[in-house]
Amino acid sequence: MNTTEVQPDCQIKSVHLLTDGARDPISPGKFLRLFIRKLLGPRYVRFLKSHANDFLNWFAQIRGKPTKPPQKLLHMTITGLKSGDKVQVRSREQIEATLDHWGQVRGCSFATEMAQFCGTTQRVLKIVERFVDERDFRVRKASGIILLEGVICQGTANLGRCDRSCYYFWREEWLEKLEM
């Protein structure tokens, strides 16, 4: 690649060139899930999960079991958050009550590593309006996603240690605005 020809305006375009080729071992089941997810694309996966969640909730209602999530909890949004606002992260039980059958709210997963921040007071770093989806290198619009100051991922139990230091995506439903 001739660097005089290409002037990338973002490092994300060349992330795949940074690796040394070594990969951590991955189970065949996880490989198949990741391959299918990549093949289908995020929009189709979201569509399938939404309809499967509706079906599982319908089936739960027939059996007299509670649905996931209860409809009243879906409307716990905060309006008017801005950078610098203080928020309290809801308890793990409150957050888990908002999750669907895949541990998500409107496509945003709650990682088990995020539980250590439950019940803590944090400051809003930024409201996410757009982000780069690294699965297909597209800029995606988002609503209701918040970044908190200093709340950074160090890796996951599923995928292992990571040195990248990405911010966790927090849903508005998981935060409670504090008056200063």
N, C-alpha and C positions, 0 to 999 in steps of 0.2 A: 504494500500500500504506500503510495507516494503522499507524504503529508502536505506537500505543496498543493496538491489537487483538492484535497478534502479538508475543510475547516469545520469539524463538528462543533455544534453549538451546545451540545450536551454530552456528558460522558457516557450516558446510557447506551449510545449507539455502538460503543466499543467495549462494553463490559465483557462480552463473550471472548474477546481477545486477551483478557487479563489472566485467565486461568492457565495453570501449568499442565492441564490435561489429566491430572489425577482426580479420581472421583471416589467418594465414599461408597461402600457397598449398599445396594438397595434391594429390598425383597422383591420377588416376582409379583406379588400382589400389589405392592405400592407402585411398582413400575407400570403395571397394567392400568391402575387407576389414573396415574399421571398422564399416561399416553392417551387414554380415552378422553380425559378432561382437555388435553391440549388439542386433540383431534376435533372435538365438538365445539370448542370455543366457549368463552365465558357467558355469552348471552344465552346459548342453548342450554348450558349446564344450569344457569339460574332459572330458566323456564321449566326444565325438568324437575328441579328441586322444589319449585313453588307448587307445581301440580301434584307432586308426590306428597308434599307436606299437607296439602288440602285433602288428599285421599286418606292419609294416615289420621288426620283429625276427624274426618267423617267416620272412619272405622272405629276410632276411639269413642266417639259420641254414641255409636250404635251399641258398643259394649259398656257404656256408662262410665267411661274413664275420662279424665281431664284431657283437654287438648293442649297443644304446644304451639305457640304461647297463648295464654288466655287473651281474648280480644281486648279486655280493658287495659292490659299492660302495654299494648302497642302504641298508646297515645301519651306516653310519658315523655314527650319531647320538650326541650327547652328552646325558647326562641330568644334571639337577641344576644347570644354569647359572642364575645369578641376577644381578641388577644389581650392577655393580662388579667382577665376575669378569674376569680378563685372559684373552684368547684370541688365538690366532694364526690369521690367515686363511690357509687352505691355498693352495698354489701354483695358478696358473692351470690347469696340466695336471691336477692332482688334481680341481679343481672341474669342468673340462670333461668329465672321465671320468664324472662323476655325472649329466650332463645327458642328457635324451632328445632325440629328433629335432627338437624345437622349442626347445632350449636351456633347458629347465626341469627342476626337481625338484619333484614334487608340486604343480605349478601355479606355482611361484615361478621367475621368469626370472632369469638371470644377465646383466646388462647389460654391454656391453663397457667402459663407463665405470667399472665396479666393479673391473676388472682392475688398476688402479693401486694398489689396496689389498692385492693378493695378496702373501702372505709377510710382511705387517706385523703388529705386535702392537697390539691394540686393547683397549678396555674395553667391557664390555656395559653399554649404557644401560638397556635394558628388554627383557623378554620380551613378545612380542606375543600377546595372547590374543584380542583383538577389534580390528577396524579398520573404518573406513567405506569401503565400495566405492563410489567416486564414479561408476562407470558407471550404477548404479541407486540410489544413495543408501541402501544398506542396511548395517546393521552385520553383519559377517561374523565368525565364529569362526575362529581359526587355531591351529595347533600347529607347533612347530618353527621359528618365525620369530623372529629376533633383530634388535634395533636396536643399532648400535654408536655410541659417543660420537663426535661430530664427523665422522662419515662421512655426508656430505650430498650429494645430487644437485644439480648445477648445470645440468642439461639433458642431452639425448641427441643423438647424431649423427643419429638418425632424425627426431626431433621438433624439434630446435633448442634454443636457449638458453631457460632458464626461471628466473625469479627467486623461485620458491616455496620452495626449500630444504627439500625432503622428505628424510627419512631413507631409505636403501636398506634393503630387506628382505633379510636374510641367512638362509639355511637353516642349521640345526645341522650338517648334513653338510659344510658349507664351512668350519667353524671347529674349532679344536683348543684345548681348555681347557689353560691353563698353570697350573702349581702356583706359588703365591706364596711 
